[in-house]
Amino acid sequence: MLKRNSALCALLALLFSGAMAQQKTNTLPYNEIYAYGMDTDVTPIFPLLEVEGLNAKDQKFKSDFEARFKGASDLGASSPESEMETLISHFKNYWRKSLLDTSGNFERELGGRVLPFLMKNYPPVRGKKVTRDSLGYFLRDYIRAKGLFTTDEVTYHGRLIDLVIWKKQTPKVYAVDLGKGEIQELTVYFLEDFATLGWMEYATLGAHHPGGWTEEEGIYCVKKAYDVNSENFKISYLTHEARHYADKKLWPDLKSADLEYRAKLTELNLAQDTLFELIAFFAKNANKESENGHQVANYCVIRDLSQKLFKSDFETSGKKWEKISTKKINKAAGRLLKKNTKELKSKGMRAQTAIKV
């Protein structure tokens, strides 16, 4: 009996050591990988994938990523079987080239595919003068004529022209508190059943995509991205987009980075349970040189709060942030937002920017 127990213990020890070894296998730096993807530059990701001993999940990600971006074409893409899939494939080819070559400009090539596509499949465009500025509107009208939904204009999201298409939307009216009793009433459209969620989803292999955006008639929410009872929805989506909605009425020409700066400060002014997660995310995804307004705003928010709370240029240590009380960070963000509002009001409705990068 003793020998059998010894053998069993040895076997269990061997299995345990094997399991521990498996747990210790290297994992990919996903935060860094996704940050590059969201900043529309996937080339620096390739060296990050060259890690030995990847587990099954990481190996699959590496294989999928390389299939999409390493060769001459997207090896994971299937042949389009419908008009809409053909249209989306034109955008995916454009996104792929743009993500791999940040110095290139592939808009003309995209237009050279989209315009003939519309001429063939959308009779109302025939005989019309189609310009670079009007092409996005004709494309929107074509998509809606097919019984699908898209944004008010097919246009830029950051550096790239984006394309988001969905099949179902449900409206609901909210009264959103933006802080200190500032109430913004608006309609939220919950979106479902997407044909494409745009270049960010393509760049990050589905890990990240727009959670929502603002249009003149209300704000749009990707339903699957949120638990509507969570602070993530109530603060990071609802108040964030409601701030955009209010700001665009006051300052129609305000630049993307400024809109995002104000929305992110609104989040940090109100967040409780998710406050330090937001700070960590903004710090990791900050880039003052980016053409993406989110990345620039992330940098400016963390820089300005760091100067106010730590007397330093840009604090990234989570441990240092967590030593500051939630209430103190909320107040600091509120003061920065109030200062920014004052500067914008002094410039009037024509204001385009108030932050300095």
N, C-alpha and C positions, 0 to 999 in steps of 0.2 A: 504494500500500500504506500509506503514511504517513497519507494522508487517511482511509482506512478505519479505521486504528488510532485516529486522533484521534476519529473519529465514535463508534467503539465505546467509547472511554474516556469520552466525554461522556455516552453513553447509560448506561454503568455508573454514572457519578457521579450521574446523575439518579435512577436506580433506587435507589442507595445512600442518597441524601439523602431520598428518599421513604420508604424503609424506616426510616431513623433518625427521621424526623418521626413515623411511625406508632408507633415505640417510645416516643416522648416524649409521646404523647397522655396526657391526664390519666387517672388511674385513681381509682376510688372508694375511700374510706377504709373498707375492709371491716372492719378491727378495731373501729372505732368503731361501725359499723353493726351488727355482730353483738353487740357489748357491749350496745347498747340492746335488741336483740331478746331476748337472754338475761336481761335485767333486766325483761322483760315490758312494754316501752314502745316502740312502733314510731313514734309520732308525730314525735319528733325526727329520724327518719331521712329524712323527706321533703326538708328543705333540703340534706342531704348528697348527694342525688342530682342536684341542680341544678348540674352541672358541664358545661362546654362541651367538645366534642371527644372524647366518650367512644368508646372502641374497641368492637368488636362484642360482646365478652364483657360489658363494663360496661353497654352499652346494653340487652342482653338482661336483665341483672339488674334494671335500672331498670324496664323494661317489665313484667317478671314481678312485681316488687314492687308497682308501681302497680296492676296488674291485680288483685292480691290485696287491697290495702289502701286504695286511693285512692277508689274509688267507693262506691256504696251497698251493694254486695255483692261477693263474691269472683268476679271474672269468669273466673278460671281453673278454677273448680270445675266438675266435670261432674255431671250429675244422678245421684243414687244409684240403683243397679240391684239392690240386695239389702238385706235387713234390716240386715246389718252395716254396709254403706255408709251407710244411712240414720242409724244410730246415730252413726257417726263424723261425719257431716255436722252433727248437732246440736252435737257438741263443737267442731267447727271454727267454727261460727257463734258459739258462746260465746267461744272463744279470740280470734276476730277482734275482737269488740266489746270484750273486756277489754283487748286489746293496744292498741287505738286510744283507749280511754277509761280511764285508770288510776284515775279517781275514781269510776267506776261499779261497781256490783256486780250481775253478771248471773247469779249462782248460781240465784236463784229462777226465772228464765226458762229456764235449762238444766234444772232439775228439772221445770219445767212441760212440758217436751218429753220428757224421759227417762222419767218415771213413766208417762204414757199409752202410750209405746212399749213398756215392759215389760208393762203390763196387756194390751196387744194381742198381744204376741209370746211372752210367757213365763208360761204358766198357773200355775206354782207361786207367783207373787207375788199372785195374785188372792185376795181375802179376808184378806190379811195387813195388819197395821198397818205402813205404810212411813213411816219418819221420815227426817229429814235425815241422821241418822247411819247408818241402816241401808240407805239407798238404794244406796250404793256397794257393799255386800256383795251385794245382790240383782243388781246390774249385773254384778258379777264372776261370780256363779253362772250368769247367763244366757250370758255369753261362753264360759264353760267347758263349759256344756251343748251349745254349738254345735261342740265339738271344738277350740276355740282356747284360747290361753293369754293370761293377763293377770296383773297384780300381785295380791297377796293382798287388797288393797282398792283400789277406784277412789277416790282421794282427792287431796289437795293435793300439788303439787310446786312449792314456792315459793308465789307468790301465787295460782296458778291450779289448778283441779281438772284433773288430767291423765288421759289415756287412752292406754295402750300395749297393743297387741294383736299377737301373733305366732302363727305356725303350727307351728313346730318348735323343740324344745330338746333338747340332749344334755348329760348330766352328766359331770363329771370331778372326781376328788378331788385337792386340792392341800394341801401343807404349806407355809405361807407364813411366812417369817422377817420379823417386824416390827421387827427390830433388837435387837442384844445378846442373841441367842439366844431371843427371845420368839417361839415358834412357834405359829401358829394353823392347825389343820387344818380344812378346810371343803370343801364341794362347790361347784364352779362350774358353772352351767348356761349353756351356750352357745346363744344364741337366734338364730333365722333366720326369714326370710320374714315381714316385718312388714306388717300392715294399716295401722297407724299407729304412729309413734314419738313422738307427743305434741306438746304446745304449743311446745316449743323448736324442734323440726324445722319446725313450721308458721311460727313467727316469723322464722326465719333462712333460709327457703326451702331447707331441707335441709342447710345448711352445718354446723349443730350440732344435737346431740341427746344424750340420756343414753347414756353408754357402758356403764353398768351400775348396779346398785343392790343393796341388801341386803334379804333376807327372813329369816324365822326358820329356814328349812331350808337356807339357803346364800346364795350371791351369784350375781347374774345378769349375764351379759355379752352385749352386742350384738356378735356374732361379726364382722360386717363392719367394725367400728370398729378392730380391732386385728390386728397381726402378733404372734402369741403368743410369738415369739422376741425381741421388741423390749423395750427398757427401758420404753417407753411402756406396754406391757401389764404387764410384771413389777412395775413400780413405781407408775405412775400409775393403773393399774386394780387389779391384784391386791393390793398392799399397802394401797392406799387403801381398797378395799372390805373387806378383811380387818380393817383397823382399825375400821371401822364395825361389823363383825360382832362383834368382841371388845368394843367399847365399849357396844353396845346390851345385851349380857348383864350388864355391870357397872353401867350407869346407864341403865335403860330409859326414863327420862323426859328424857334429855339433849336439849336443843334442837338444831335443824338446824345453826345457825351454829357451835355448839360441836363437834358431830360432824365438820363439815367442817374446822374449824380444826385439830383433832387429826389428821385424815386427811391434810391438806395438809402439816402439819409432818412427818408420817411420810414422805411423799414426799420432802421436801427434806432429811430426815435421811439418806436412802438413795440418792437420785439421783446419777448421775455424768455420763453423756453428755448427759442432757436437763435438767440442773439449771438452767442460765440461761434456757432456753426456758420452763421452769415459772415461774420468777421473773417473766419478762416477761409471761407470760399472766396470772398472778395480779395483777400491778400494773395491767395494762390493763383488767382486769375486776373492779376493786375498787369497792365502793360501800357505805359504812357505813350509808346511809339505806335500803338496799334491803330488800324483804321476802323476798328470795331468800337462803337461808343461804349459798350458794356465794359470792355477791358480798360479803356481810358478812365471811365468813371470809377471803376474799382480802385484804380491807382489813386485818383484824387481823393476819394472818400477815406481810404486808409491813411494816406499822407496827411490830410487835414486833421483827422481824429488823432493821429499819432503826435502831431505837433501840439495839439491842445491837451492831450492827456499824459503824454510821456516826454514832451519837449524834445522829440527825436523826429527824424525825417520820415521814417517808414518802419513801423514796428510789425514784425511777423511772428513773434513768439506767442503761441497760444497761452502758455503759462503766465506770461506777463499780462495779457489781456484779461485773463480770468481772475487776476488779483484786483481788478477794478470792478466796482459794483455795477450791476445791471442798470441801476437808477442813474448812476453818474454817466455811463455811456449813453443812455437814452437822452439825458439832458444835453450832453455835448453835441450829439447829432442834431437835436432840436435847435440848438443855438446856431450851428453851422447852416442849417436849412433857413432859419430866420434871416441870417446875414445875407445868404444868397438871394432870398426873396427881395430883400431891400435893395440890393444892387440891381436886380432885374427891373424892379419897379421904377428905379431912377432912369432906366434906359427906355422905358415905354414898351408898347406892343411890338415894335420893330426889333426888340432885343434878340440877338442870336446866341450870345454866350456871356457868361459871367465868371466861369472858372478859369483859372490859369494852370496850364499843364507844366 
